[in-house]
Amino acid sequence: MTDFVVAVLWSAVDVLLIATGALLVRALSLGHWRTEDARNKEARMFAPAGALSFRRDGQRVVTATGVYIAGSAFYAVLAVLLLGLSRAASA
């Protein structure tokens, strides 16, 4: 039962990181870049192995791994900023 709960929670974290990364890519690029469709797997056909992004039809496409890393980096930076603010407020 515990394994099931952990799997569900980990899946929720994955969805949160991917959704955050996708929104972050679109917002920071002002719509010029797009994210890879999770069902389509464009990167397998058009990108070199291990690429975080590639160009297709003149547009930058961020792969699923790139989106996951962007979401993770966002929350890492947010955690560092919140930690710094809490230490500054307590001093």
C-alpha angles and dihedrals in degrees: 000000000000091000090055093051091048091049092050093047092047090050090051090052090049092052091048093050093047094047092048092047092050092050091046093052092049094045097046094045092046090232097306093111127051135197127244116263106248093220096045102054095204091168092068091060105032109025132070115252113284095011119153092203141002140184121253124174090348094305128107112240119197113213125229090259091051091051091049091051092047091052092047092049091050093055092043091054090044091052092050091049093048091048091050092048093049092050091047091050093050094049 
